[in-house]
Amino acid sequence: MRRDVHRRGRYPTTSSRDKVVFLSLIAVFGMMVLLIVGKPSSRPSPLGAPPLTVAQAADAAAGTIAAARTTPAPEKEWGGAEVVALSSGFTMPAFGYGTCCRPSARGRAVTASTLAYLKAGGKLIDTAMAYANHANIGTAIKYSGLDRAELWLTSKISPNMVKSYDECLAAVPSILDEIGTEYLDLLLIHTPKLGKDRTVDLWRCLIEARARGQARAIGVSNFNWLEVEALEAATGVLPDVNQVQLHPWTPKGWRGVVDACLRRGVAVTAYTSLGGSRFRKAGSPWGEALAGLAAAHGATPAQVLLRWARQVGGGRVAVIPGSSSDEHIRENLRCPAFELSAAELAVLEASPPPHGWFDAARGPAKYDDAAATTAWGPRK
Ligand SMILES: NC(=O)c1ccc[n+]([C@@H]2O[C@H](COP(=O)([O-])OP(=O)(O)OC[C@H]3O[C@@H](n4cnc5c(N)ncnc54)[C@H](OP(=O)(O)O)[C@@H]3O)[C@@H](O)[C@H]2O)c1
């Protein structure tokens, strides 16, 4: 075949068959470029977070989020303790410590009780901007002498105090400074109460905080399933964790939320699983059914409630009981590994809640997924 080259032109003159071959090669090359650029990189993140997108990988290469990738990612098996596996690959201790909702959850008292928890072998501390005790907890960590890598720290952005993406981005380093840490293991949006658009903005902020290495895992609290789904629809990112009120007397709607989360790989942290400080203070007795089950398993009533939450969540529910008593802290941490039978679960769940124990006003009806509504109004 004769191939003439046009002296002044850039391209060779070709026969029409050669043209077809040439154009086909260009098309194949173009598709390959599109495939490579359009697809997220499969490069695994050293933090165990989802693979980086190409844009993130480029940023990382440019050094923008390189710091995030150098955050130490030690092998955390938590000394053989029970853990909850998160979809992002992290393992979170299953028996944490709650630092809210009681007079002794601030100041020196919370420093002392948090220290007691850490000395007893506990690893997960649950705090929040709204609890106003970050610095007290930081002091307890310092006194404990534990390495940061030996702990799991959860905190929450408060929509009462932080109302926009920018405010949220500014709040995250403040939280870190107050506690005296370089990163949080888990950062949550405390409630969905800001309305859909601004809640999505906060979620974008948490995604950015994770990219910057300020939080290793991110999640939400008090979100129903529709609210969780809305975040995914807007950003493509599902929370690692949803923290909700969960105990045997939790209304059906909330149980549905927990089921939906677990089915989609969103782990759950149960709060107020012992009934809450307000009602305990009022002297609520342990329920009869609960006391019977505790005796049958050689456990305490509190341990039955903690085990209940772990069991109904198929091991993907963590608990964070709060206590100011050293004895209770140890008891909650050393919960024996018994299993409640189906009949025992039914007895417990059908028993009336100990008097005044459940805070029915805390939104379950509002969040009831069966009613297909959200904290932002009906689904549009
Ligand atoms: N995300 C949210 O919106 C949200 C809402 C509420 C709570 N939380 C988190 O969840 C944590 C726990 O929830 P909570 O504080 O509401 O309720 P909780 O842990 O169910 O109950 C705490 C109460 O139970 C008592 N208690 C603890 N261990 C006990 C034991 N072994 N035997 C008998 N009584 C025991 C404590 O009294 P003593 O001091 O006498 O032991 C305290 O009065 C909070 O601290 C907070 O971190 C999150």
The ligand as an ORCA input file, in Angstrom:
! r2SCAN-3c Opt
* xyz 0 1
  N     -26.818     11.123     70.859
  C     -27.694     11.535     71.739
  O     -28.631     12.304     71.435
  C     -27.576     11.051     73.149
  C     -28.640     11.254     74.048
  C     -28.490     10.774     75.346
  C     -27.329     10.126     75.709
  N     -26.303      9.953     74.831
  C     -25.042      9.278     75.192
  O     -25.360      8.032     75.759
  C     -24.815      7.948     77.067
  C     -25.674      7.082     77.949
  O     -27.008      7.546     77.977
  P     -27.685      8.127     79.302
  O     -26.660      8.743     80.159
  O     -28.860      8.892     78.849
  O     -28.295      6.855     79.979
  P     -27.809      5.462     80.544
  O     -26.417      5.163     80.312
  O     -28.830      4.502     80.054
  O     -28.105      5.661     82.082
  C     -27.233      6.300     82.916
  C     -27.777      6.115     84.331
  O     -27.716      4.735     84.661
  C     -27.066      4.572     85.906
  N     -26.216      3.395     85.815
  C     -25.133      3.224     85.040
  N     -24.631      1.988     85.203
  C     -25.427      1.363     86.112
  C     -25.406      0.074     86.681
  N     -24.488     -0.819     86.335
  N     -26.373     -0.218     87.581
  C     -27.294      0.688     87.921
  N     -27.374      1.929     87.415
  C     -26.442      2.261     86.505
  C     -26.233      5.797     86.128
  O     -26.208      6.116     87.500
  P     -24.824      5.986     88.348
  O     -24.036      7.207     88.039
  O     -25.317      5.905     89.745
  O     -24.153      4.719     87.933
  C     -26.995      6.866     85.375
  O     -27.940      7.489     86.220
  C     -24.714      9.406     77.500
  O     -23.852      9.578     78.587
  C     -24.240     10.049     76.229
  O     -22.853      9.845     76.037
  C     -26.423     10.397     73.547
*
